[in-house]
Amino acid sequence: MTQEEFASRVSKKFSDDDFKLIDFVYMWHPLISEVEGKDQVAYLFNQFGIGIFREMEPKANEAMRIEVEISKLKKEIEKLTQELADLKK
């Protein structure tokens, strides 16, 4: 979501730094829907302000860390699968 798109959905002002945090939470928090996420974060900001996003940031960080680890492990599985296939040749 762009900053302009977010601004069109909310009634409160926010800084560039606020938006960076909001966007991070939007991208990574496990409770933000992939389908309705833009509406969810706009609602949260309109109702609770930037504070709710500060509270959600640790969980978003953890979700991002886990996703990165999953990605690494998938690549390792692909590599090992290829090595096994090569041994069977």
Phi, psi and omega per residue, in radians:
M1 nan 2.385 3.112
T2 -1.451 2.825 3.112
Q3 -1.089 -0.682 3.136
E4 -1.146 -0.697 3.110
E5 -1.108 -0.758 3.110
F6 -1.096 -0.779 -3.125
A7 -1.027 -0.594 -3.138
S8 -1.260 -0.273 -3.096
R9 -1.728 -0.191 -3.048
V10 -2.081 2.792 -3.113
S11 -1.847 -0.114 -3.120
K12 -1.840 2.708 3.060
K13 -1.424 2.698 3.122
F14 -2.630 2.722 -3.137
S15 -1.587 2.982 3.060
D16 -1.064 -0.710 3.109
D17 -1.133 -0.689 3.074
D18 -1.017 -0.794 -3.101
F19 -1.131 -0.640 3.095
K20 -1.018 -0.763 3.109
L21 -1.159 -0.805 3.136
I22 -1.016 -0.792 -3.124
D23 -1.145 -0.677 3.100
F24 -1.070 -0.832 3.120
V25 -1.101 -0.737 3.099
Y26 -0.994 -0.736 -3.080
M27 -1.325 -0.589 -2.924
W28 -2.037 -0.411 -3.051
H29 -1.142 2.280 -3.052
P30 -1.183 -0.289 3.139
L31 -1.629 -0.053 3.093
I32 -1.521 2.154 -3.075
S33 -1.190 2.508 3.050
E34 -1.255 -0.413 -3.105
V35 -1.615 -0.804 -3.036
E36 -1.921 0.280 -3.036
G37 -1.019 -0.696 -3.126
K38 -1.082 -0.757 3.112
D39 -1.172 -0.666 -3.139
Q40 -1.090 -0.856 -3.098
V41 -1.190 -0.597 3.079
A42 -1.120 -0.776 3.112
Y43 -1.051 -0.838 -3.124
L44 -1.034 -0.752 -3.135
F45 -1.168 -0.765 3.136
N46 -1.099 -0.649 -3.084
Q47 -1.437 -0.687 -2.943
F48 -2.155 -0.162 -3.138
G49 1.325 -2.944 -3.048
I50 -1.202 -0.387 -3.109
G51 -0.988 -0.688 -3.129
I52 -1.106 -0.591 3.141
F53 -1.273 -0.576 3.045
R54 -1.128 -0.636 3.107
E55 -1.237 -0.550 -3.098
M56 -1.474 -0.304 -3.053
E57 -1.004 -0.788 -3.135
P58 -1.032 -0.702 3.124
K59 -1.170 -0.676 3.095
A60 -1.128 -0.713 3.085
N61 -1.051 -0.763 -3.135
E62 -1.151 -0.730 3.107
A63 -1.098 -0.710 3.109
M64 -1.111 -0.775 3.126
R65 -1.020 -0.764 -3.140
I66 -1.142 -0.763 3.127
E67 -1.070 -0.718 3.102
V68 -1.101 -0.743 3.131
E69 -1.128 -0.737 3.091
I70 -1.036 -0.766 3.131
S71 -1.055 -0.768 3.115
K72 -1.084 -0.758 -3.119
L73 -1.175 -0.641 3.085
K74 -1.087 -0.734 3.108
K75 -1.112 -0.693 3.115
E76 -1.137 -0.707 3.094
I77 -1.087 -0.766 3.110
E78 -1.046 -0.762 3.133
K79 -1.078 -0.826 -3.121
L80 -1.178 -0.639 3.084
T81 -1.076 -0.734 3.107
Q82 -1.142 -0.736 3.104
E83 -1.048 -0.712 3.116
L84 -1.140 -0.745 3.114
A85 -1.092 -0.677 3.120
D86 -1.122 -0.643 3.112
L87 -1.166 -0.503 -3.096
K88 -1.418 -0.114 -3.119
K89 -1.335 nan nan
